[in-house]
Structures are given as C-alpha cells and as structure tokens.
Amino acid sequence: MHFFDYMKEIYLDSFEQFAEGVDAAREQMLQADYDLIKMASEKIDLDMAERLPNGCFDTVFHNIRFECFFHYKEGKPLYVILNGTRAAGYRGRPQFSRWSYYKFLNGSMLNIADPMLDLFQGLVLGWYYGTTKVNYRQIVAELVLRIATMYHIKESDIIFVGSSGGGAAAIECANYVKGSKVVAINPQLVLAEHVYAKRFTEITKNNLQNDKQGHRHNAIFYLQENQYTEFILIVNMRSIEDIKQLQNVCKEKGISVKYGLNIYDNLIIWIYDGNMGEYLPAHSTQEYYCIWFAIEFLVENIGDKEHLKRYEQLYRLIGEFWYEHWSQELKWKNRIWQIENVMNSVKQKEVSAIFGTGEKAVKLSKGLLDISGSNYFHIKYALDNDIEKRGGIFQGIPIKHPSDVVNWDEIYVIITSDLYDKEIKAQLEQFGLCYGKDFVSYKDLYN
C-alpha cells in the first residue's frame, strides 16, 4: 500500500550524514522543476499524438483550445487537476494550480487550465462551465479519456482534483468517466449562491438558475445521482460560504456531519479547521504538501469504507496538525506589520545596528538580516557589551562597545541575543530608547 514512500529509510551514522540525508531526501521529494512550467507550450494534435511532453502543451479539442501541464509516471493513476479563480499575476498566461505536486503525487498529472478564461475577456472564475449551447465539462472529460487511452490508464484510475470553482467542475467531469474518483476542496456547488454569479452571467450569458445543458449550475445533483464515482469533499469549518454549501449537501442527502472524517456509501466528507484571520480568506486556507499525503491515503483506500472508519480519530488529529500549520502562519502574519514599522523607523535614523554578536547573531546575520548580502535593515555596525570584542569585525561590520555611542537618538537597534535579551532591552531603555520606536528584538521580525 502506497503511503508516503518518497523518503527512503535513512539511518543514523553521524550527525552531519543524518541531517544531510534527510534534507536531501526532502528536497528531492519537493523541489519541482520550474523550467517545466516556464517552457513554451508545445502544440499537440491529440488525434495524431502517441505521447505527450512532460511540461506545458496546448491543443484544440472539439474546437476548444485547452492549455495543459502534463507529467507522466509509468504504471500510476492519472490525477486531473482543475483550477478555480484566476489568481493575481496570472493575466495573459494559463493558471496551473498545484502543478508542483507532480513531484510527490502517486500518479501522473494532467493539469487543465479553464478555457472559459481565454474565451471570455474579463472573466476571473469560469467553473469550466461552457456556453449556453456547449457543456465544456463534458468535453474536458472526453479530453481526459483521450489522454488516458493513450497511456492505457483505466477509467477507475482517474482522479479529478479541484478546489473552489475547480471542485465544482471536477464533480461533474467525473460523471462522464465511469468509476473515477473526485477530490473537491471547498467546492462551489450551487453556483447561483456564489458572490461571482451575477458577474459570471453578465459576461457569459449563462443562466445559473436553470441550465439547459445539464446540471452545471448545481453539482449536488451528481453527488446524488452518480453512483459510479467515489467523492471526497474537504471543507474548512472557518469558511462561511463553504459551510453553507456543505449544508446544502447535508439537506439534500439527509445526513449530519461532524468535525473530522464523515464516511458514507460513495461519499467522504472531511471537515478541517484552517484560520488565517484577515490575511487570507478561510476559503483559501487549503492543504499543504503534508496534508496531501493524508488525502491521497483516502483516495487509495476509498473502496474499503470499513477500513477507513478505523482512521476517524487519526484524521481528527491530522486536522489539528492542519489547524496548527495555519495558526503558525497567522502568528507570522501578525508580525508583518512590525517589520513595516521597523523599516519606516530605520529610514528615520542615521544608523541601524545589531546588539549582540553571539551564536544567534551569526545565524541571524546569514539569514533574516543578510548583513553580508542585501542587508535589508542597512545595519552599519554591531554592539556588544564584551569589551574584548571592541574594534573587531563581525560578518563584515565593525563591533563597537555601547560606551562608543555618542548619540543614541541616531541609532535603531535590533537585539540579536537570546541569553541577554531582557538585560539588553533594559540597558537600551536606560539610554532613553523606546521599544518599537527605537529598538526591537529579532523575535519581533522572525518566527
């Protein structure tokens, strides 16, 4: 059974060998080749092609232009990644969310950009919907089947993955690929309820209240009627919009859900907790690579519900890891304002300096402060109470004793000591400096 087998077994021989071995294995697992995503798309005729390039390609299929990212792993299932709202900075080029997952997916990847965003100028969310006359999701499914046939991949080994608008599309696309699976993260199901519905209708002229080409406007229909597909819905309990969509599912299916894993006939609902406060919408606080392996475990064992029920408590625990991940991100974001304040204060001073030249200061000088490189905080010298260090050089800058300072009002100080942090803070206050305005600890800048 596949489950996180990307890092080989690394045994302790020496401190250096052990740490370097784990670091190398992790980097090999995660380090995606950015040249694959930056390369020019190769034009492919799917009627003639026998193989696809690893990287970007575009093709015209049923008179629709599709831009794709592909990576093949022999003998593995096919993950089809669909995308949601066009992210800022993606104007003029296709969006391939999660493309870097190709490094650790237990399968091949086919990432398909939403052709709606190319067809309708000004559209930022298209749901792979299509026009009033053509259902693009059916054509996406046919495209996937064409490529799956090329590589002799069974329909039951195709997994549609999408979040947000891509999640809604994934649920319907799977309807046309018998026996496929779906992972939908915070999916938009009843489209008329979405905040972008009005704008979408204005641009595309599609009626999200009544779809003549099927049930594109309401993916719950397929959750109800498609008995050949296994569905995994993953929903953030902190997102009001997504919880409302989940309540729609519960009402239609007559089910109740709890925090953690909820297992039904051909449906798994995993409710997690991810909160970034005002810095990132709860809708967008989704999985990171560690969580992906837990999702993949569900995919690969979805046929044995009784087996998965044994893991309900474990998945609540994984949910807590998920919560902790975003909590730490939130704590860091809450400190960003301090960095901005420090930079503004530094500009108002003649000189900025660090206080402390010990082991912690060495690490900080090479990392956060980058004294010998960009030197973001424009640090001119280091202060140290050790009189024997006076006149020395620390990471390319001179070391001064506090008694050498003539005018403390001209200096902004960053404390780079753990052991003497409180003592240095009190010392600076005695010199008339105010915390925040004239000095901070590195801890205010670094999580």
Disulfide bonds with the S-S distance in Angstrom:
none
